[in-house]
Amino acid sequence: MAGFCMNRLFSLSKQASVTLSLRFNHSPAARHYDIIISGGGMVGFAMACSLGRNDRLKNQKILLLESSNYKELNLSEYNLRVCALNLNSKLLLESLGAWQHIVNARYSPVKKMQIWDACSDAAITFGKADLSEDIAWIVENDLIQDSLMKEVQHENQVDVQYQSKVIHYRLPKHADDSVHVTLEDGSHLTTDLIIGADGYNSGLRQAMKTQYITYDYNQMAVVATLRISESTENVTAWQKFLPSGPIALLPLSSSLSSLVWSTDKKSARDLLQLPPEIFIDRINQAVWNNEDMNYMAQNVSERLFQLLKVCRINSQEENETDTRQLPPSVVGIEGHQAAFPLSFGHSVKYVSPKAVLIGDAAHRVHPLAGQGVNLGFGDVAALSQVINEAIDNGSEAGNYLYLQKYQSNRQLINLTVMAAVHGLHLLYGTTSLPQVLLRSLGLTITDSLSSVKRLITQRASA
């Protein structure tokens, strides 16, 4: 009897040990998704919309991980961060259903663009003289994202998980392995394709161990919503290249414009501390004064301008945007001013097996040409296309050969735009007479050639 009791006690003890072991050492199986998008934002949500609308993926599970919480759009005031969307970005948003939400809310078409040099007044203008054609669309960042979020909600195969911060990626070592993702709350996910839309500090890019080329401009972009004095139709985007960086006024409504003023960090911090009335005076001074004028360069540029004008008249060639206008005066500020740092960044690789980068995770560009989000939306369109090609050819969405095709396509376009923007920054960041003459003559000649300007506009929409 004693032996039976001892055996029984040992058996119960062993069961308890197994139970405790299962309770404390067992981890639940990781949830699996066919595709995970890490990072929301405008580009991440656009990618989710594009995949969710893809009939080729209708039986696949897609997850978007967004680290921030969901918040309702507030239209009581304008957001300080805006985008100058090009034609291809607008077409993408239309195809995703998001543009209709923007139209129902608010946006401002740009029908003319005027860019000039503080050191010579040499200028270039884009757009039809009769303002009959939209060449860009100014939309607030928050409104674009909110419109995409609304559309994602209608895609049944796309799950959105807010307040979900990724703390670790384990990328596959073998072709049959999955990508493993660990979230801050301790949960685990696996996927056959991870898309990194997690910004310029991308954790996925770091996990890919790719070289990241970066350049600090030592500048900040000061942004604000401004009231302008003119009551006429506000459809012109203005940009003046100052030696310290460009200042731009982008139309928001008939009486409001968005300020994007790139300048050195110290000057930017000083501007943020100014009371509204002095801040407004500084803006008007930057836009209107001639203190940086190089009169030798101005004289040469003006003579060339008049000569080219006579040549056009004699050849009966019409310059569609020959009329130059004076910029508006700023009379007030809505809300407050803010600033964000500027830098150049580019990932040497956009892809690795079952992993791909889009948007700021892959590249970051100076805002002087307004191409940042347009490049990101271009990534979305290009990646969607190669995923379609992979599936149509009987492969998987994350096939490495097709991902490499995406990389080749986008790096060719992105690097070309980024090099041009970086070059403009360097060219206009000096008051040296040879460079002032070079850029002044270049602007003047380009402005006289309508065919060249049309080509520039087309390339800017790529």
C-alpha positions as CSV (number, residue, x, y, z in Angstrom):
1,M,0.0,0.0,0.0
2,A,2.8,2.4,0.9
3,G,4.5,1.5,-2.4
4,F,1.3,2.3,-4.3
5,C,1.0,5.7,-2.6
6,M,4.6,6.6,-3.4
7,N,4.1,5.6,-7.1
8,R,0.9,7.6,-7.2
9,L,2.5,10.6,-5.6
10,F,5.4,10.4,-8.1
11,S,3.0,10.2,-11.0
12,L,1.1,13.3,-9.8
13,S,4.3,15.1,-9.3
14,K,5.5,14.3,-12.8
15,Q,2.1,15.5,-14.3
16,A,2.4,18.7,-12.4
17,S,5.9,19.2,-13.6
18,V,4.8,18.7,-17.2
19,T,1.8,21.1,-16.7
20,L,4.1,23.8,-15.3
21,S,6.5,23.3,-18.1
22,L,3.8,23.7,-20.7
23,R,2.4,26.7,-18.9
24,F,5.7,28.7,-18.7
25,N,7.7,27.5,-21.7
26,H,5.1,27.1,-24.4
27,S,4.8,30.1,-26.8
28,P,1.7,30.4,-29.1
29,A,2.3,29.8,-32.8
30,A,3.1,32.9,-34.8
31,R,0.3,34.3,-36.9
32,H,1.2,34.0,-40.6
33,Y,0.4,36.5,-43.4
34,D,1.2,36.3,-47.0
35,I,2.4,39.9,-47.1
36,I,3.1,42.3,-44.2
37,I,3.6,46.0,-44.8
38,S,5.7,47.5,-41.9
39,G,4.8,51.1,-41.5
40,G,1.8,53.2,-42.5
41,G,2.1,56.8,-43.6
42,M,1.0,57.8,-47.0
43,V,3.2,55.4,-48.9
44,G,2.4,52.4,-46.6
45,F,-1.3,52.9,-46.8
46,A,-1.1,53.4,-50.6
47,M,0.7,50.1,-50.8
48,A,-1.9,48.4,-48.7
49,C,-4.7,49.8,-50.9
50,S,-2.9,48.7,-54.0
51,L,-2.5,45.1,-52.8
52,G,-6.0,45.0,-51.4
53,R,-7.5,45.9,-54.7
54,N,-5.4,43.4,-56.6
55,D,-7.6,40.5,-57.8
56,R,-4.5,38.3,-58.1
57,L,-4.2,38.5,-54.3
58,K,-7.8,38.1,-53.3
59,N,-7.2,34.8,-51.5
60,Q,-4.1,36.1,-49.6
61,K,-3.9,37.6,-46.2
62,I,-2.2,41.0,-46.0
63,L,-1.3,43.0,-42.8
64,L,-0.4,46.6,-42.4
65,L,1.5,47.4,-39.1
66,E,1.2,51.0,-38.0
67,S,3.1,52.1,-34.9
68,S,0.9,55.1,-34.1
69,N,-2.7,55.1,-32.9
70,Y,-5.7,55.8,-35.3
71,K,-6.8,59.4,-35.1
72,E,-9.7,61.2,-36.8
73,L,-8.9,63.8,-39.4
74,N,-9.3,67.4,-38.2
75,L,-10.3,69.8,-41.0
76,S,-10.8,72.8,-38.8
77,E,-7.4,74.0,-39.7
78,Y,-4.8,73.3,-42.4
79,N,-2.1,70.7,-41.6
80,L,1.4,72.2,-41.8
81,R,2.8,69.5,-43.9
82,V,1.6,69.4,-47.5
83,C,2.5,67.6,-50.8
84,A,2.8,68.9,-54.3
85,L,1.4,65.8,-56.1
86,N,2.4,65.3,-59.7
87,L,0.1,63.7,-62.4
88,N,1.2,60.1,-61.8
89,S,0.6,60.4,-58.0
90,K,-2.9,61.8,-58.7
91,L,-3.7,59.0,-61.1
92,L,-2.5,56.4,-58.5
93,L,-4.7,58.0,-55.8
94,E,-7.6,58.0,-58.3
95,S,-7.1,54.3,-59.1
96,L,-7.1,53.5,-55.3
97,G,-10.3,55.4,-54.7
98,A,-8.6,57.9,-52.4
99,W,-8.8,60.9,-54.7
100,Q,-12.6,61.2,-54.4
101,H,-12.2,61.7,-50.6
102,I,-9.7,64.5,-51.2
103,V,-12.0,66.1,-53.8
104,N,-14.8,66.0,-51.2
105,A,-12.6,67.6,-48.6
106,R,-10.1,70.2,-50.1
107,Y,-7.1,70.6,-52.3
108,S,-5.6,73.3,-54.4
109,P,-4.6,72.9,-58.1
110,V,-1.4,74.5,-59.2
111,K,-1.9,76.1,-62.7
112,K,1.4,78.0,-62.8
113,M,4.8,77.7,-61.2
114,Q,7.3,80.5,-61.0
115,I,10.9,80.0,-59.8
116,W,13.5,82.7,-59.6
117,D,17.0,83.4,-58.3
118,A,17.6,85.9,-55.5
119,C,21.0,86.8,-57.0
120,S,19.8,87.8,-60.5
121,D,16.0,87.7,-60.9
122,A,16.5,85.1,-63.6
123,A,13.3,83.0,-63.6
124,I,11.5,80.1,-65.1
125,T,7.8,79.6,-65.3
126,F,5.7,76.5,-66.0
127,G,2.1,76.2,-67.0
128,K,-0.3,77.6,-69.6
129,A,-0.5,81.3,-70.0
130,D,-4.3,81.1,-69.8
131,L,-4.1,79.0,-66.7
132,S,-6.2,76.3,-68.4
133,E,-4.2,73.3,-67.2
134,D,-3.4,71.9,-63.8
135,I,0.3,71.0,-63.4
136,A,0.3,69.9,-59.7
137,W,-2.1,69.5,-56.8
138,I,-1.4,70.7,-53.2
139,V,-2.8,68.4,-50.6
140,E,-2.2,68.1,-46.9
141,N,-0.3,65.0,-45.8
142,D,-2.9,64.1,-43.2
143,L,-5.7,64.3,-45.7
144,I,-3.9,62.0,-48.2
145,Q,-3.3,59.5,-45.5
146,D,-6.8,59.7,-44.1
147,S,-8.3,59.2,-47.6
148,L,-6.1,56.0,-48.1
149,M,-7.1,54.7,-44.6
150,K,-10.8,55.0,-45.5
151,E,-10.2,52.9,-48.6
152,V,-8.2,50.3,-46.8
153,Q,-11.2,49.7,-44.6
154,H,-13.1,48.4,-47.6
155,E,-10.4,45.8,-48.5
156,N,-11.5,42.5,-46.8
157,Q,-8.1,40.8,-47.2
158,V,-6.2,43.7,-45.6
159,D,-5.9,43.9,-41.8
160,V,-4.6,47.1,-40.2
161,Q,-3.0,46.8,-36.8
162,Y,-2.5,50.1,-35.1
163,Q,-0.1,50.7,-32.1
164,S,2.0,47.9,-33.4
165,K,5.7,48.7,-33.3
166,V,8.2,46.2,-34.8
167,I,11.2,45.6,-32.5
168,H,12.9,42.8,-34.5
169,Y,13.0,41.3,-38.0
170,R,14.5,37.9,-38.7
171,L,15.1,37.6,-42.4
172,P,15.3,34.2,-44.1
173,K,18.6,32.4,-44.7
174,H,17.1,29.8,-47.0
175,A,14.6,30.1,-49.8
176,D,11.9,28.1,-47.9
177,D,12.2,30.2,-44.7
178,S,9.7,32.8,-43.8
179,V,10.3,36.3,-42.5
180,H,9.8,36.5,-38.7
181,V,8.6,39.7,-37.1
182,T,8.5,40.5,-33.4
183,L,6.3,43.3,-32.1
184,E,6.8,45.4,-29.0
185,D,3.9,43.6,-27.2
186,G,5.8,40.3,-27.6
187,S,3.6,38.8,-30.3
188,H,5.2,37.1,-33.3
189,L,4.3,37.1,-37.0
190,T,5.6,35.4,-40.1
191,T,5.2,36.3,-43.7
192,D,6.4,35.4,-47.2
193,L,7.0,39.0,-48.1
194,I,7.8,42.0,-45.9
195,I,7.5,45.5,-47.3
196,G,9.3,48.2,-45.4
197,A,7.5,51.6,-45.4
198,D,8.8,52.4,-42.0
199,G,10.4,55.8,-42.8
200,Y,14.0,57.1,-43.1
201,N,15.0,55.3,-39.8
202,S,13.8,52.0,-41.2
203,G,14.3,49.0,-39.0
204,L,13.8,46.7,-41.9
205,R,16.6,48.4,-43.9
206,Q,18.9,47.9,-40.9
207,A,17.9,44.3,-40.7
208,M,18.8,43.9,-44.4
209,K,22.3,45.2,-43.5
210,T,22.4,47.3,-46.6
211,Q,24.7,50.3,-46.9
212,Y,22.8,53.6,-46.5
213,I,24.3,56.7,-48.0
214,T,23.3,59.8,-46.2
215,Y,24.1,63.5,-46.3
216,D,23.1,66.1,-43.7
217,Y,22.2,69.4,-45.3
218,N,22.4,71.1,-41.9
219,Q,19.1,72.7,-42.7
220,M,15.5,72.6,-41.5
221,A,12.3,73.3,-43.4
222,V,10.2,75.9,-41.6
223,V,6.5,75.4,-42.4
224,A,3.4,77.5,-41.7
225,T,0.0,78.3,-43.1
226,L,-0.1,81.9,-44.3
227,R,-2.8,84.5,-45.2
228,I,-2.0,86.4,-48.4
229,S,-3.2,89.8,-49.3
230,E,-4.3,89.3,-53.0
231,S,-7.9,88.4,-53.5
232,T,-7.3,87.1,-57.0
233,E,-7.3,83.4,-57.8
234,N,-4.5,81.7,-55.9
235,V,-3.2,79.1,-58.3
236,T,0.5,79.9,-58.6
237,A,3.3,78.1,-56.7
238,W,6.2,80.5,-56.0
239,Q,9.8,79.5,-55.2
240,K,12.7,81.8,-54.7
241,F,16.2,80.4,-54.3
242,L,18.0,82.2,-51.5
243,P,21.7,81.6,-50.8
244,S,20.6,80.0,-47.5
245,G,18.0,77.8,-49.2
246,P,14.7,78.0,-51.1
247,I,11.6,79.6,-49.8
248,A,8.3,78.5,-51.4
249,L,4.6,79.6,-51.2
250,L,2.2,76.9,-52.3
251,P,-1.5,77.7,-52.8
252,L,-4.0,76.2,-50.4
253,S,-7.1,78.3,-51.0
254,S,-8.0,81.7,-52.4
255,S,-6.6,83.4,-49.4
256,L,-4.2,80.9,-47.9
257,S,-0.8,79.5,-48.9
258,S,1.6,77.0,-47.4
259,L,5.1,78.1,-46.5
260,V,8.1,75.8,-46.9
261,W,11.3,77.7,-46.1
262,S,14.5,75.7,-46.1
263,T,17.3,77.4,-44.2
264,D,20.2,76.6,-41.8
265,K,19.3,75.1,-38.5
266,K,20.2,78.2,-36.4
267,S,18.1,80.5,-38.6
268,A,15.2,78.0,-38.5
269,R,15.2,77.9,-34.7
270,D,15.3,81.7,-34.6
271,L,12.3,81.9,-37.0
272,L,10.4,79.5,-34.8
273,Q,10.8,81.8,-31.8
274,L,9.5,84.9,-33.6
275,P,6.1,86.5,-32.8
276,P,3.7,86.3,-35.7
277,E,4.1,89.9,-36.9
278,I,7.9,89.7,-37.1
279,F,7.8,86.3,-38.6
280,I,5.5,87.6,-41.4
281,D,7.9,90.6,-42.0
282,R,10.8,88.1,-42.4
283,I,8.9,86.1,-45.0
284,N,8.0,89.2,-47.0
285,Q,11.5,90.4,-46.8
286,A,12.9,87.1,-48.0
287,V,10.5,87.0,-50.9
288,W,10.7,90.6,-52.0
289,N,14.1,92.1,-51.1
290,N,17.1,92.3,-53.4
291,E,19.9,92.3,-50.8
292,D,21.5,89.2,-52.4
293,M,21.3,90.7,-56.0
294,N,24.5,90.4,-58.1
295,Y,24.0,93.2,-60.5
296,M,26.6,92.0,-63.1
297,A,24.7,88.6,-63.3
298,Q,21.4,90.4,-63.3
299,N,22.5,92.7,-66.2
300,V,23.8,89.7,-68.3
301,S,20.6,87.7,-67.6
302,E,18.3,90.6,-68.5
303,R,20.1,91.2,-71.8
304,L,19.9,87.5,-72.7
305,F,16.2,87.5,-71.8
306,Q,15.5,90.4,-74.1
307,L,17.5,88.9,-76.9
308,L,15.7,85.6,-76.7
309,K,12.4,87.4,-76.6
310,V,13.2,89.1,-79.9
311,C,14.3,85.8,-81.4
312,R,11.0,84.2,-80.4
313,I,9.0,87.1,-81.9
314,N,11.0,86.9,-85.2
315,S,10.6,83.1,-85.4
316,Q,6.9,83.4,-84.4
317,E,7.5,80.9,-81.6
318,E,5.1,81.4,-78.7
319,N,6.3,80.9,-75.1
320,E,3.3,79.6,-73.3
321,T,4.4,81.1,-70.0
322,D,6.1,84.3,-71.0
323,T,4.3,86.5,-68.5
324,R,6.1,86.9,-65.2
325,Q,4.1,87.9,-62.1
326,L,4.9,89.5,-58.8
327,P,4.6,87.2,-55.8
328,P,1.9,87.8,-53.2
329,S,2.4,89.6,-49.9
330,V,1.9,87.8,-46.7
331,V,-0.5,89.5,-44.2
332,G,-1.0,86.9,-41.5
333,I,-0.3,83.4,-40.1
334,E,-2.9,80.7,-39.2
335,G,-1.8,78.8,-36.2
336,H,1.9,78.5,-35.6
337,Q,5.1,77.8,-37.4
338,A,7.0,74.5,-37.1
339,A,10.1,72.9,-38.6
340,F,11.6,69.5,-39.6
341,P,15.2,68.5,-40.4
342,L,16.4,68.0,-44.0
343,S,18.8,65.3,-45.2
344,F,19.7,63.2,-48.2
345,G,19.5,59.4,-47.9
346,H,19.6,56.4,-50.2
347,S,19.8,52.7,-49.6
348,V,22.3,50.9,-51.9
349,K,19.9,48.0,-52.0
350,Y,16.1,48.2,-52.0
351,V,15.6,44.4,-51.8
352,S,16.8,41.2,-50.2
353,P,15.1,37.7,-50.3
354,K,11.4,38.2,-49.3
355,A,12.1,41.8,-48.2
356,V,11.7,45.1,-50.1
357,L,11.9,48.9,-49.2
358,I,9.6,51.6,-50.4
359,G,9.3,55.4,-49.8
360,D,11.5,57.1,-47.2
361,A,12.8,53.7,-46.1
362,A,14.6,53.5,-49.4
363,H,15.3,57.1,-50.2
364,R,15.0,60.6,-48.8
365,V,15.3,63.8,-50.8
366,H,15.5,67.6,-50.2
367,P,12.0,69.1,-50.5
368,L,13.0,71.9,-52.9
369,A,11.5,70.2,-55.9
370,G,8.6,68.6,-54.0
371,Q,9.4,65.1,-55.2
372,G,9.6,63.2,-51.9
373,V,6.1,61.5,-51.7
374,N,5.9,61.4,-55.5
375,L,8.9,59.1,-55.6
376,G,7.3,57.0,-52.8
377,F,4.0,56.7,-54.8
378,G,6.1,55.7,-57.8
379,D,7.6,52.9,-55.7
380,V,4.1,51.7,-54.9
381,A,3.1,51.6,-58.5
382,A,6.3,49.8,-59.6
383,L,6.2,47.2,-56.9
384,S,2.6,46.5,-57.6
385,Q,3.4,45.9,-61.2
386,V,6.3,43.5,-60.6
387,I,4.1,41.5,-58.1
388,N,1.5,41.2,-60.8
389,E,4.1,40.0,-63.2
390,A,5.4,37.4,-60.8
391,I,2.0,36.0,-60.1
392,D,1.0,36.0,-63.8
393,N,4.1,34.0,-64.5
394,G,3.3,31.4,-61.9
395,S,5.6,32.7,-59.2
396,E,5.1,34.1,-55.7
397,A,4.7,37.8,-54.9
398,G,8.0,37.9,-53.1
399,N,10.1,36.2,-55.8
400,Y,13.6,37.6,-55.5
401,L,14.2,38.0,-59.2
402,Y,11.1,40.1,-59.6
403,L,11.9,42.2,-56.6
404,Q,15.3,42.9,-58.2
405,K,13.5,44.1,-61.3
406,Y,11.6,46.5,-59.1
407,Q,14.9,47.7,-57.6
408,S,16.5,48.3,-61.0
409,N,13.5,50.2,-62.2
410,R,13.1,52.5,-59.3
411,Q,16.8,53.1,-58.6
412,L,17.2,54.4,-62.1
413,I,14.4,56.9,-61.7
414,N,14.9,57.8,-58.0
415,L,18.7,58.3,-58.3
416,T,18.2,60.5,-61.4
417,V,15.7,62.8,-59.5
418,M,17.7,62.8,-56.3
419,A,21.0,63.7,-58.1
420,A,19.2,66.6,-59.9
421,V,17.7,67.9,-56.7
422,H,21.0,67.6,-54.8
423,G,22.8,69.3,-57.7
424,L,20.3,72.2,-57.6
425,H,20.8,72.5,-53.8
426,L,24.6,72.8,-54.3
427,L,24.3,75.1,-57.4
428,Y,22.0,77.6,-55.6
429,G,23.7,77.5,-52.2
430,T,26.4,80.0,-53.3
431,T,26.8,83.6,-54.2
432,S,30.0,83.0,-56.3
433,L,29.8,85.0,-59.5
434,P,30.6,82.2,-61.9
435,Q,27.9,79.9,-60.5
436,V,25.4,82.7,-60.3
437,L,26.0,83.5,-64.0
438,L,25.8,79.8,-64.9
439,R,22.5,79.2,-63.2
440,S,21.0,82.6,-64.3
441,L,21.8,81.9,-67.9
442,G,20.6,78.4,-67.6
443,L,17.3,79.5,-66.1
444,T,16.8,82.2,-68.8
445,I,17.6,79.9,-71.7
446,T,15.4,77.1,-70.4
447,D,12.5,79.5,-69.8
448,S,12.6,80.5,-73.4
449,L,12.3,76.9,-74.7
450,S,8.7,75.7,-74.3
451,S,9.5,72.2,-75.6
452,V,12.3,71.8,-73.0
453,K,9.9,73.0,-70.2
454,R,7.3,70.5,-71.3
455,L,9.9,67.7,-71.2
456,I,10.9,68.8,-67.6
457,T,7.2,68.7,-66.6
458,Q,6.8,65.3,-68.0
459,R,9.9,64.0,-66.3
460,A,8.8,65.5,-63.0
461,S,5.6,63.3,-63.3
462,A,7.5,60.0,-63.8
